[in-house]
Amino acid sequence: MKGIRQLAQHLDISIGTVSRALNGKPDVNEETRRRVLAAAEALGYVANQAGRALRKGSTGIIGFMMQTGHDITGHGDSFFMSVFDGVQTVLARHKLDLVAMLSSSEEDPDAYLRRMVARGFADGVILSATRARDGRFATLERARLPFISLGRSQSDTGPLWYDLDFEGMAETAMTRLVEKGHRRIAISRPHGEINLGYIFEDSCRKVLARHGLILEEEHVFRSHPNEAGGYALAQSFLQAKNRPSAIVLLNEATVIGFYRGLEEAGLRAGRDVAVIGQYSPLAEFLLPRLTCFRPALRELGVSMAESLLAAMPAFRDDYPDAPRQCLWPMTLMEGESDGQQLNPV
């Protein structure tokens, strides 16, 4: 059995009465409501969600836009899965659903989003992989579609955002390495125009400058955010002029490949090269134990979803205190990969 028309024919009552009974309207007597609900369950009534969405002016969907591709996602990436879990926990309170909007790495993300917006795909959007100049912000603002970004942009739009505290990571990591005696320190950052790379590099330069040090251009390594990218990064690092004694890796997956590259060269993190990275479940199996930064990702998803719903008229009264912008903290987990105290050189 499908649809409200067939259900009405089966009960020999009007479609309007069936609709009002299913939607809990008060002008339907209890006996009729009971008959409608019992018949709907027995006969497998399925609501026409597209028609219902059109009538309500909403879809009940929140879209999470992310880019796909081996060079982007790597293997077994748990970052977004943890964030998704937190977001859906909040959406489920309101019978909303989270749907991943997967833009291929070979497609223009701006064009992809414009197509999704034109189709009326979702009631709200979460953006990720924000670029320094990101046209998607203006697209969503023109469409008056509520959105929040996981990551900042240098664009003038996008009043709602959450971002990992890369400034705090730079401050803690660089200070820690300088205090251990390191004077030539390298960093990794992603290829392309991803804004977090600019934030992190600029923050590292500022911290080192306070200590009378500089971040050499040749010691800023760009890599793909996956294990293969980390392995290739290790090759470049080992061949670098005036090879640094320490490196801070910005992506959690690159750490795995970087360790492998060091091992093949007969080197060891924490003994020959100080390494600080981002946490991932796989990092727990690395030896020596990785010194890394760990954000609470599920909690991030919860808070971000509440902030998005606070910007939507139907839900804003439920989250009056939700922040509009937030730098999400990361906890330093001390390991052995950044080595012992050195003598300054």
N, C-alpha and C positions, 0 to 999 in steps of 0.2 A: 504493500500500500504506500502510495506517495502523494503528498500534496494535500492542501486544505480542501480543494474541490471534491476529490474522491471521498475524503472524510465526511464532508457535508452530505454528499449523496448517500453514503452508507447510513448516516443517522437520520436522513430525510428532514434536515433542518437547513436553514440558510447559511451561506458561507460567512456572512457577517456575524451571525450568532456564534458559529464555531470559532471564528477569529477572536471575538471578545472573550469567549470562555477560555481559550488557550492563553490569552494575555492577561487573565485575571481581572477583567473589567467588572465593576460592581453592578452593572445593570443586567447581569445574567443570573437567573435563580440557581440555587445550589444544586438542585436535582439535575438541571441541564448541564451545569459545569461538571458534575460528577460523571454523567454519561459521556460527555465529550472527552474528558481526560482518560477515562477507562478505555474508550474505543481507540483513542490515539495510541495508547500504550499497546493494546492488544493487536492492532493492525499495523504497527510500525510506522506511524506518521512521521514524516521527515519535513521539517520546515524549509521553505524556499529562502535560503539565507540571502541570496542576491536581492530578491524582492523585498525582504524585510529590511535589508540595509538601505535600499533605495528609499523606502518609506520613512525610515528613521533618520536618514541623512548621515548614517555612520556605518562603518564596516565591522567594528569590534576588533580591529587588527592594529597592532603597533608593529611597524617595520623596522628591522635592524639592518642597516645597509653596511655591508662589508665587501671587500674585494677578495676574490679567490685566485688560486694559481699556486703551483708548487713553490715558486720563488717567494711567495708571500706567506703562505700558511705553514710551510714546513711539514714535519711529521708529528702526528699525535699532539697537536697544539691544544692545550687545556685552558688557555687564557679565556677565550670567548665562551667556552662551555660553562665555565664557572660564572662569568658575568651573565650569560643567558639564564642560568638557573635563578640567580637573584632577581633579574628583571621579571621573569615569568611568575615568581612567587608573589610579586606585587600585583601583576596584571590579573592573576587568577582570583584575587579578592573581588574584582569587578567584572568577572566573566569576559575578560579580554584575552586575546591570544597574541603571542609573539611569533612573527614570521621573519625568517632571514631573507633579506634582499641581496642576492649574490650577484655582484657585478664582476664579470671576468676581468682579469688583469690585462686582457687584450682589447677591452672596450673603454671608451671614454666614460668615466664615472659621472660626469655632469650630464651627458646625453642619456645615460641609463636612468638617472634619477628623474630627469624631465619626463621620460616615458612612463615611469611608475606614477608620477604625480598626475599626469594627464589621464591615467586610467582610474584614478580615485582609489588606489590600491589600499591605503591605510588611513587611519584617523590621526596618526602621529608617527614620527620617524626618529630613530636614533642613528646618528652618523658616527662612523669610525674612520680611522686612517685619514685624519684631517690634514690638509695641505696648508702651506704657508699662505697661499692665496687660493681660496676654495670657493668655486662658483656655486656649489650646492647650497650654501647658506642663503644666497640671494634667491635661488630658485624656490626654496621652501618659504621664504618670507613673502615673495610675490604671490604664492599660492595660499598664503595665510594658513599654512599647515603647521600645527605645533611640532616642535622638534627640539632635541637636545643633542649635543655632540660629546662623544667620548674622545676628548682631545681638543685643543684650542687651535685657532687660526689667526693669522694677522689680518684677515678680512674684517671689515667694519661691522659685520652682522653677526648674528648668533649670540643672543644674550644668555642662553642657557648652555652651560658646559660643565663637564667634569673632566679632570685630567690627573694622571699620576703626577706626583710631586717630583718632577725631574730636577727642579732647582734644588730641592732638599737632598736628592740623591747625589747630585754633583758636589754640593757642600760637604756632605758627610764623607763621600768616597775620596775626594781630592785631599781633604784635610787629613784623613786617616793615612793616606799614602805618603803625604809630605812629612807627617810626624814620624813615620817609619823610616824616613831618610831618602825617599825616592825623589829624584829631581827631573828625570825624563819619564813622563807619564803619557801614555797613549789612550785614545778612546775609540770606540766604534759608534757609528751612526748609520741609519738606513740610506740606501740609494734613493734618489728622487727628491721630491719636495715635501716629504712628510714633516710636519711642523715640529714634532717632538725632537727631531734631530737638531734643528736650529736652536731650540730652547736648551737642550742639554749641552751642546758645544759652547754656546755663549756663556752659560752658567759655569762650566768648567774653566773657561778662560778667565772669568772674573775671580774665581776662587784662587786659581794659581797666581794671578797678578798680585793679589794681596800678600802672597808669600814671596814675591819677587821672582816668580817663575813664569814661563810662557808655554803655551801649547803649540808645538811646532806643526805647521801645515802638513808635513809629511807623516805626522803621527796621528792624524785624524783619518781613520780607516773606514771606508764605506763598505757595507756588506749586506747581503740578502738576509732577511730575518729567519733563517733556518739553519739546520745542522751543516749542510753543505756550504752555506755562506760563512759559517764559523771556521770550517776547515780551510777554505780559501783565504780567509782573513789571517789565519795562523801562518800560512805560507808568506803572505805579504809582510806580516809583522816580523818574521824571522829574517827576512831579507832587507829590512829597513836600515837606512843609514843611521848611525848612532842609535842602535836599537834601544828602545826604552826598556826600563827595568820593571815597568808595571803597565797594566792596561785595565780599563773599565769597559765592560761590554754592556751595551744598552739593551740587547734583546736576549730573552731567556733561552731560545733555541741555539743561538750562536755559541753559547758556552760549551755545548756538547762537542761540536766540531772543533772548537779551538783547543780543547783538552786533547783531542785525538791528534791534531797537528803537532802540538808540543811533544806528545809521547813519541810520535814517529821520529822526531828530531832528537830524541834522547833527553828531552828537557821535562821538568816537572813544575807544575803550578805550585807556588808557595816556596819553592826552593830556588829555581832559576828565574822565574818570572812571577811577579805578584799579579793575581787575577781577582777582580771583583766583578760580579755579574748580577743578573736578575734571576730570581727563583723560578724553578719549574719542578714538577714532580720528579722528572728524570735527574735533576741536579742532586737529589738525595742519594743517588748511587755513585756519584763522582768521588774519587779519591785523588788528592786530599779533599776534604770536605770544603765545599765552596762557600766563601764569604759572599753573601748576596742580599739583595733587597727584595722583600716579599710584601706585596699589597694584599689586603683582604678582598678578593675579587667578587665573591658572592655578595658580600655586604655592599661593595661598590655598585653592583647591579641593582640591589634593593633600593639604595638611596637615589640612584640615578633615575630609576623608574618613578619613584615618588615625586621627584622634582619635575619630571615630564608631565605627570598627571596633574600636578599643581598648576600647570599652565593651560590645562584643558578645562573649559567651563563646567563640564559635567562632573568633574572630580576635584576641582580646586578646593572645595570646602573640606575635603577629607585630609588635605595635607597643607594646612596654613603655614607651617613652619619649615617647609622644605626649602633648602637653599637653591638659589638660582645658579650659582657658580661655586665650584669646590675643587681645591687641590687635594687629591686623595693621598694620604700618607703611605709611606712604605717603611716597613720595619727592617732594620739591619740585623741579619742573622750572621753571627761571627763564625767563620770556619778557619781553615788553615791555608786557604789558597792565596792569601795576600801576604803570607810569610811573616818572618820575625823582624824585629827592629834592625835597620841597616845603619851603617855609618854614612852620613851625607857625602855625596861625591860631586 
